[in-house]
Every structure is written in structure tokens, then in C-alpha cells.
């Protein structure tokens, strides 16, 4: 096998491994950020419910019914 071809194949494989690892890391970061955003939204909704109604919501369905109305 030609040395240039072998070297090119190794570089090509390394590039795709790097691309795969980067994609996985970005995906994991995005999932964590989505989770944090959801948690923040639920906390705000709970506090808003308490401020308006004087009680914490009994469950998540109660909060969902407030949002849908």
C-alpha cells in the first residue's frame, strides 16, 4: 500500500472519529441545557402559582391545566 494513501486514510479516519465525538458532546450539552431550562420553567410556574393562589400546586397536572387555560 502506498504510504501517502495510508497516511490519508488514517487522517480521514481520525477526522471522522473527532467529528463523531464532537457531535456526541454537543448532543449531551444540549440535553443538559434543555433539562435545566425545563427545571427553571417548572420552578417559576410553582412560585407563580404560590404567589397568585397562596398555595403550591398539588401536582404537575395542575400546573399544566393553568398553562393550557
C-alpha positions as CSV (number, residue, x, y, z in Angstrom):
1,X,0.0,0.0,0.0
2,X,1.2,3.5,-0.8
3,X,2.4,5.5,2.2
4,X,0.6,8.6,1.1
5,X,-2.7,6.6,0.7
6,X,-2.2,5.0,4.1
7,X,-1.5,8.4,5.7
8,X,-4.5,9.9,4.1
9,X,-6.7,7.1,5.2
10,X,-5.5,7.5,8.8
11,X,-6.2,11.3,8.7
12,X,-9.6,10.6,7.2
13,X,-10.5,8.1,10.0
14,X,-9.2,10.4,12.7
15,X,-11.3,13.3,11.3
16,X,-14.5,11.2,11.4
17,X,-13.7,10.0,15.0
18,X,-13.2,13.6,16.0
19,X,-16.5,14.6,14.3
20,X,-18.4,11.8,16.0
21,X,-17.0,12.6,19.5
22,X,-17.8,16.3,19.0
23,X,-21.3,15.5,17.9
24,X,-21.9,13.4,20.9
25,X,-20.6,16.0,23.2
26,X,-22.8,18.7,21.7
27,X,-25.8,16.5,21.9
28,X,-25.1,15.8,25.6
29,X,-24.6,19.5,26.3
30,X,-27.9,20.3,24.5
31,X,-29.8,17.7,26.5
32,X,-28.4,19.1,29.8
33,X,-29.3,22.6,28.8
34,X,-32.8,21.5,27.9
35,X,-33.2,19.8,31.3
36,X,-32.0,22.9,33.1
37,X,-34.4,25.1,31.1
38,X,-37.3,22.8,31.9
39,X,-36.4,22.8,35.6
40,X,-36.3,26.6,35.7
41,X,-39.6,26.9,34.0
42,X,-41.3,24.5,36.4
43,X,-39.8,26.3,39.4
44,X,-41.0,29.6,38.1
45,X,-44.5,28.2,37.5
46,X,-44.6,26.8,41.0
47,X,-43.6,30.1,42.5
48,X,-46.1,32.0,40.4
49,X,-48.9,29.6,41.4
50,X,-47.9,30.2,45.1
51,X,-47.9,34.0,44.6
52,X,-51.3,34.1,42.8
53,X,-53.2,31.3,44.7
54,X,-51.4,31.3,48.0
55,X,-50.6,27.5,47.8
56,X,-48.2,25.3,46.0
57,X,-49.7,23.3,43.2
58,X,-50.6,19.7,44.2
59,X,-49.1,18.1,41.1
60,X,-47.7,18.8,37.7
61,X,-51.1,18.2,36.0
62,X,-52.4,21.2,38.0
63,X,-49.6,23.4,36.6
64,X,-50.3,22.1,33.1
65,X,-54.0,23.0,33.4
66,X,-53.0,26.5,34.4
67,X,-50.8,26.9,31.3
68,X,-53.3,25.5,28.9
69,X,-56.1,27.9,30.0
